[in-house]
Amino acid sequence: MNHKDRSIMVSDLSYDQEEIDAVISVLRSEWLTMGPRTQKFELKISEYLGVEHVVAVNSGTAALHLGLLSLGVSAGDEVIVTPISFVATSNAILYTGARPVFVDIDSKTFNMDPKLIESAITERTKAIVPVHIAGLPAEMDEIKRIASKHSLVVMDDAAHAIGAVYRDRNVGTLADVTAFSFFSNKNLSVGEGGAVATSDGEIAERLKLMRSHGLTKSTWSRHYDRDEESRDQLYDMVELGYNYRMTEIGAALGLVQLMKLDRHNSRRREVYTLYSELCENLPVVFQEIPAYVRHSHHVLPILLPESMRPRVRKHMAQHGIGTSIHYTPIHTFSYYQQLGYADVHLPVADELGRRVLTLPLHQKLSNDDVSLVVRELRNALES
Ligand SMILES: Cc1ncc(COP(=O)(O)O)c(C=O)c1O
């Protein structure tokens, strides 16, 4: 069955023979769960990012959850977060028993507005969780300055931002911990997967424990440790952890995808540049990209004139062009409304929620594809 229901998909995978071979070699090895390939994947990602420790897990959501736990976020705490993200960002805060406190976004970057953070801090605030939305790095220096002034910890959600750079430093090296997602539509994609990056060895040890039930030894090392004495040691359980382990299939895919990442991100950048040139005279708004960042162009959210979105989406679908919405503000979802966020009004995020439309952006788009998308966007706006 072909799931590709549009001739131009909003996001798309680039898998070829290398990924197929990588998966087959895992199947042939008959070791499917977290083992040597996962270790290698962690090492390669840590080298790529230039960070000391990377702990691979089975989703970005698991990375966010463990990241918060490793920083000591727990019931009764408050965590400052942006409302313009995938729900996983604030759901992970809820998993810990803490309460998300949403602050509005900057209308130019669509990222958390650092100017609004301090007024949201209370004596319960424990952490700040910025998201690099669409792949545009958040204002990390300012966020970290505020965090250190108030003795808070910072975890950035970098699900969109592998390969992004902020003031000459890679995303993944900027906060106490960074959570990545390798979900199917991400720049580096393994189906389901994620990772936490940190330069703190103690945090990394805690993450490893928590990813596998709080056990002191993994199944792989119990079976295959070279050192016989270590192999024969029994394991202890020292914390209440989870099963957030990555599979070897995911890690094998990740190793191949990592080798292609910079090439794919460059093509994404070219596609984005072409879009911005072709859209110059259209009444649409792009994220403003500061000169000191490198965007990873995970998705392309644009703002349309108020109330035109339904018509534009319909027109694009009729012409075989996929679109999406990144994002509906999290506090407006039914679950959050019932949880006590019905009185939360964040004017910039709320307006973005009504106007935003995500155009196709991925490494497989040709220049002709981009021209066609913009032509139909123009037709929709002028019809
Ligand atoms: C911003 C953001 N955070 C977190 C996640 C959760 O990642 P996963 O789907 O791998 O659990 C996603 C996406 O899927 C995301 O886009």
The ligand as an SDF file (V2000), in Angstrom:
LIG
                    3D

 16 16  0  0  0  0  0  0  0  0999 V2000
    8.9640   19.6100   18.8510 C   0  0  0  0  0  0  0  0  0  0  0  0
    8.7760   18.1400   19.0980 C   0  0  0  0  0  0  0  0  0  0  0  0
    9.0110   17.6610   20.3340 N   0  0  0  0  0  0  0  0  0  0  0  0
    8.8710   16.3670   20.6160 C   0  0  0  0  0  0  0  0  0  0  0  0
    8.4850   15.4600   19.6700 C   0  0  0  0  0  0  0  0  0  0  0  0
    8.2800   14.0510   20.0660 C   0  0  0  0  0  0  0  0  0  0  0  0
    9.1170   13.1800   19.4220 O   0  0  0  0  0  0  0  0  0  0  0  0
    8.6850   11.6590   19.1560 P   0  0  0  0  0  0  0  0  0  0  0  0
    7.5850   11.6750   18.1430 O   0  0  0  0  0  0  0  0  0  0  0  0
    9.9400   11.0400   18.6420 O   0  0  0  0  0  0  0  0  0  0  0  0
    8.2590   11.0920   20.4600 O   0  0  0  0  0  0  0  0  0  0  0  0
    8.2270   15.9210   18.3560 C   0  0  0  0  0  0  0  0  0  0  0  0
    7.8280   15.0630   17.2610 C   0  0  0  0  0  0  0  0  0  0  0  0
    7.5260   14.1640   16.8930 O   0  0  0  0  0  0  0  0  0  0  0  0
    8.3720   17.2890   18.0670 C   0  0  0  0  0  0  0  0  0  0  0  0
    8.1230   17.7540   16.8450 O   0  0  0  0  0  0  0  0  0  0  0  0
  1  2  1  0
  2  3  1  0
  2 15  2  0
  3  4  2  0
  4  5  1  0
  5  6  1  0
  5 12  2  0
  6  7  1  0
  7  8  1  0
  8  9  2  0
  8 10  1  0
  8 11  1  0
 12 13  1  0
 12 15  1  0
 13 14  2  0
 15 16  1  0
M  END
$$$$
